[in-house]
């Protein structure tokens, strides 16, 4: 049976704040994972684009048509708006963890649990 579109709500439950705090949401669509911001505190998605190796290939590479664009990577900055602890994940690591969560039928995920899943996947 095919899994229907599922939402995964990511939150912070750090002891420094009384209640859990929304960080972001991801929705599985036929095209893949799509971030949906979780509150008015976060007005834009957490994804940021950087160059691999954080260097450009050559001076003026973006202005010259014959030079290929440098490869980009997508990083997600998952930050609790209360305790402000930043955690940056590459798209591949985050999506892989979300796939695991989706297969388990989990719809809510703390940052601590997400970190544990990513750590276990890295050890393989």
Backbone bond lengths (Angstrom), bond angles and torsions (degrees), N, CA, C in turn:
res aa  C-N    CA-C-N  psi(-1)  N-CA   C-N-CA  omega(-1)  CA-C   N-CA-C  phi
1 X - - - 1.442 - - 1.541 109.18 -
2 X 1.310 116.04 133.93 1.456 120.62 -178.48 1.526 110.64 -79.75
3 X 1.347 115.54 138.88 1.459 120.69 179.45 1.520 110.52 -70.52
4 X 1.329 118.89 131.81 1.461 119.57 174.79 1.524 109.50 -71.97
5 X 1.332 116.31 171.13 1.462 119.63 177.17 1.514 109.29 -56.62
6 X 1.305 115.89 129.02 1.454 120.08 -177.39 1.516 110.19 -122.63
7 X 1.323 115.46 145.20 1.456 122.51 174.77 1.517 108.80 -103.17
8 X 1.331 116.27 141.10 1.452 121.82 173.17 1.525 107.00 -122.42
9 X 1.311 115.34 117.26 1.460 123.20 179.76 1.519 107.79 -93.83
10 X 1.338 117.47 122.35 1.460 122.32 179.81 1.523 108.06 -105.64
11 X 1.320 115.26 130.70 1.461 120.56 -176.67 1.520 110.94 -137.94
12 X 1.336 115.67 165.32 1.459 122.63 175.74 1.526 107.61 -110.08
13 X 1.316 116.17 130.88 1.472 120.17 177.71 1.529 110.39 -123.08
14 X 1.325 115.22 36.45 1.456 121.42 179.06 1.528 110.47 -58.31
15 X 1.308 116.50 148.43 1.469 121.53 -178.60 1.529 112.65 -68.22
16 X 1.328 117.29 -14.38 1.459 120.16 -177.68 1.532 112.91 -74.04
17 X 1.338 117.76 -13.00 1.461 119.79 174.63 1.520 110.42 -127.62
18 X 1.314 115.61 149.63 1.466 121.93 -170.91 1.522 113.54 -66.80
19 X 1.308 117.35 -39.04 1.468 121.74 -177.91 1.516 110.06 -118.57
20 X 1.312 114.74 164.47 1.456 117.17 175.33 1.530 109.09 -71.25
21 X 1.325 115.12 148.14 1.459 122.15 -174.24 1.529 109.03 -118.50
22 X 1.320 116.31 129.60 1.461 121.16 178.84 1.522 110.40 -63.74
23 X 1.326 116.23 134.42 1.462 121.55 176.12 1.524 109.37 -107.18
24 X 1.325 117.44 -56.79 1.462 121.54 177.97 1.528 109.42 -168.13
25 X 1.310 116.53 174.60 1.465 124.01 176.73 1.518 109.17 -129.19
26 X 1.318 116.14 148.30 1.453 121.36 171.76 1.517 107.76 -127.74
27 X 1.314 115.64 141.57 1.462 121.29 178.43 1.511 108.45 -121.92
28 X 1.319 115.83 133.00 1.461 120.73 176.92 1.519 108.23 -86.28
29 X 1.316 115.87 119.76 1.460 122.09 178.48 1.528 107.70 -115.71
30 X 1.303 118.01 172.25 1.474 119.03 175.66 1.530 113.05 -59.33
31 X 1.324 117.21 -22.44 1.468 121.38 179.47 1.527 112.55 -88.58
32 X 1.332 119.22 -9.09 1.458 122.72 -178.36 1.518 110.78 124.82
33 X 1.322 116.39 -164.63 1.455 121.80 -178.02 1.521 110.47 -77.12
34 X 1.333 115.33 137.59 1.455 122.87 -178.82 1.522 108.44 -131.55
35 X 1.342 116.53 125.45 1.460 119.33 -178.78 1.518 110.56 -80.62
36 X 1.320 115.48 135.28 1.465 123.36 175.18 1.516 106.92 -122.91
37 X 1.317 118.19 119.25 1.460 119.85 -178.49 1.521 109.95 -60.76
38 X 1.332 115.59 149.57 1.461 119.93 -169.77 1.512 114.66 -99.86
39 X 1.315 118.40 -14.93 1.456 118.55 -177.35 1.518 110.30 -160.74
40 X 1.322 115.71 172.97 1.454 120.27 177.10 1.526 111.31 -68.92
41 X 1.330 117.26 -17.77 1.465 120.53 178.60 1.521 111.32 -68.46
42 X 1.312 116.52 -27.83 1.458 121.90 178.79 1.524 106.96 -116.02
43 X 1.303 117.68 104.40 1.454 121.58 -173.26 1.523 113.95 -88.56
44 X 1.326 117.30 -17.92 1.459 119.89 -178.13 1.524 109.88 -134.91
45 X 1.322 117.42 157.50 1.464 120.25 177.84 1.516 111.74 -58.48
46 X 1.319 116.44 156.67 1.462 121.70 -175.03 1.519 113.55 -86.33
47 X 1.326 118.20 -0.06 1.461 120.74 -177.31 1.514 110.93 -74.06
48 X 1.318 115.27 141.69 1.459 122.08 174.15 1.511 108.61 -135.19
49 X 1.308 117.27 148.07 1.449 121.75 -177.93 1.514 109.91 -107.97
50 X 1.313 116.95 133.85 1.461 121.51 176.39 1.518 109.14 -136.31
51 X 1.320 115.46 159.15 1.460 120.26 175.95 1.515 109.25 -75.25
52 X 1.327 117.38 144.63 1.459 120.29 172.64 1.514 107.65 -60.88
53 X 1.295 116.80 128.48 1.445 120.67 -179.50 1.516 113.07 77.62
54 X 1.322 116.30 -1.87 1.458 122.67 178.01 1.521 113.85 55.14
55 X 1.331 117.16 31.24 1.461 120.89 175.93 1.522 108.80 -132.69
56 X 1.302 116.56 152.94 1.459 120.79 175.31 1.516 108.83 -88.60
57 X 1.347 116.31 154.15 1.463 120.70 -177.49 1.529 112.31 -67.85
58 X 1.320 116.74 -40.68 1.460 120.88 -178.69 1.520 108.17 -159.42
59 X 1.336 116.08 161.85 1.455 119.20 177.17 1.521 109.65 -59.64
60 X 1.308 116.52 132.88 1.456 121.23 176.33 1.512 114.86 71.06
61 X 1.325 118.03 19.14 1.470 120.69 -175.84 1.522 112.63 -58.44
62 X 1.323 117.88 -32.20 1.462 119.79 -176.49 1.522 111.66 -76.24
63 X 1.323 118.19 -17.45 1.460 121.32 -176.81 1.519 112.84 -96.77
64 X 1.302 118.15 -13.09 1.458 121.33 -177.61 1.519 109.96 -101.57
65 X 1.314 115.87 122.01 1.461 120.76 -175.40 1.520 113.24 -66.33
66 X 1.343 117.62 -30.82 1.458 119.65 -175.75 1.532 112.97 -79.45
67 X 1.331 118.06 -11.56 1.460 120.32 176.60 1.525 109.18 -91.50
68 X 1.327 117.63 129.30 1.470 119.02 179.10 1.528 110.45 -67.09
69 X 1.301 115.40 149.56 1.460 120.16 177.19 1.526 108.73 -66.03
70 X 1.303 116.04 143.34 1.459 120.41 178.99 1.522 109.40 -66.61
71 X 1.327 117.36 144.48 1.466 119.39 179.01 1.531 110.56 -63.51
72 X 1.308 115.69 140.11 1.456 121.10 -178.02 1.522 109.52 -110.84
73 X 1.336 115.74 154.32 1.452 120.25 171.68 1.522 107.35 -126.60
74 X 1.301 115.06 153.50 1.454 120.34 179.56 1.518 108.24 -107.72
75 X 1.324 115.90 127.31 1.460 122.41 175.28 1.517 108.25 -115.15
76 X 1.308 116.22 143.18 1.454 121.77 174.93 1.519 108.51 -110.00
77 X 1.321 116.42 125.32 1.458 122.31 176.29 1.515 108.09 -98.27
78 X 1.318 116.23 104.25 1.457 121.69 179.85 1.525 107.51 -96.27
79 X 1.325 116.29 109.14 1.456 121.56 -173.71 1.523 109.83 -128.27
80 X 1.311 115.95 128.27 1.462 121.39 173.78 1.525 107.92 -75.25
81 X 1.316 117.80 131.18 1.465 120.92 -178.15 1.519 112.28 -74.07
82 X 1.326 118.47 -12.34 1.472 121.63 178.57 1.526 111.59 -92.56
83 X 1.334 117.28 -59.03 1.468 119.33 -176.62 1.527 112.79 -89.59
84 X 1.324 117.50 -10.33 1.462 123.67 172.86 1.522 115.12 60.87
85 X 1.311 117.32 19.34 1.469 118.94 178.49 1.524 108.42 -76.87
86 X 1.337 117.14 115.17 1.463 119.03 -179.65 1.522 111.24 -81.52
87 X 1.307 115.79 145.85 1.456 121.14 173.84 1.509 107.06 -142.06
88 X 1.312 116.85 118.61 1.454 122.05 -177.38 1.521 109.41 -106.30
89 X 1.325 114.64 130.91 1.460 122.23 178.30 1.515 109.53 -127.17
90 X 1.326 116.60 144.69 1.456 118.91 172.58 1.525 108.16 -73.61
91 X 1.313 114.72 157.71 1.462 120.39 179.70 1.528 110.90 -57.62
92 X 1.321 117.37 -42.44 1.465 120.56 -177.56 1.526 111.43 -61.30
93 X 1.338 117.41 -44.75 1.468 120.46 -179.15 1.524 111.40 -67.71
94 X 1.336 116.54 -42.61 1.461 119.59 -179.59 1.518 111.19 -65.25
95 X 1.317 117.32 -48.36 1.463 120.38 -178.07 1.519 111.58 -64.42
96 X 1.325 116.82 -36.02 1.467 119.95 177.18 1.529 110.56 -63.29
97 X 1.328 116.54 -42.87 1.473 120.69 177.76 1.524 110.90 -65.64
98 X 1.328 117.09 -40.37 1.463 120.16 178.10 1.523 111.24 -64.82
99 X 1.334 117.34 -34.36 1.468 120.26 175.65 1.525 111.30 -62.08
100 X 1.331 116.48 -42.40 1.467 121.12 178.18 1.524 110.33 -61.44
101 X 1.320 115.25 -46.16 1.463 121.00 -179.77 1.525 110.27 -62.63
102 X 1.323 116.56 -43.78 1.462 121.29 -179.81 1.522 111.72 -61.19
103 X 1.334 116.65 -42.81 1.466 120.71 179.34 1.522 111.65 -63.58
104 X 1.329 116.44 -27.71 1.464 120.87 179.23 1.524 112.41 -85.14
105 X 1.332 117.53 -8.32 1.451 120.83 179.96 1.521 114.11 78.78
106 X 1.337 117.16 17.41 1.459 121.64 -179.29 1.531 108.62 -84.35
107 X 1.337 116.61 137.04 1.459 119.91 -179.39 1.532 113.16 -116.11
108 X 1.332 117.79 -8.02 1.460 121.85 177.16 1.521 108.60 -131.66
109 X 1.336 115.95 136.37 1.452 120.58 -171.27 1.523 109.75 -144.09
110 X 1.327 116.16 126.54 1.472 119.46 177.15 1.527 109.49 -82.57
111 X 1.323 115.90 158.62 1.461 120.31 177.45 1.527 111.50 -61.15
112 X 1.337 116.66 -34.88 1.465 121.01 179.25 1.530 110.44 -64.77
113 X 1.324 116.47 -43.45 1.466 120.51 179.00 1.518 110.57 -67.03
114 X 1.324 116.83 -41.53 1.459 120.76 177.35 1.525 110.37 -59.75
115 X 1.325 117.17 -43.40 1.468 120.95 178.22 1.521 110.98 -61.31
116 X 1.327 116.98 -39.40 1.460 121.45 179.10 1.528 111.31 -64.40
117 X 1.320 117.20 -42.48 1.466 121.20 179.17 1.527 109.87 -63.33
118 X 1.332 117.02 -45.99 1.463 121.12 179.94 1.529 110.81 -62.20
119 X 1.319 116.72 -42.18 1.468 121.29 179.54 1.534 110.42 -62.40
120 X 1.319 117.41 -44.91 1.475 120.21 179.73 1.517 111.66 -64.37
121 X 1.341 116.84 -37.95 1.451 119.72 178.31 1.531 111.58 -67.83
122 X 1.321 116.96 -33.26 1.476 120.93 179.43 1.520 112.09 -71.04
123 X 1.328 116.13 -27.40 1.474 120.40 -179.63 1.515 112.87 -74.95
124 X 1.302 117.35 -16.33 1.475 120.48 -178.75 1.496 112.05 -75.17
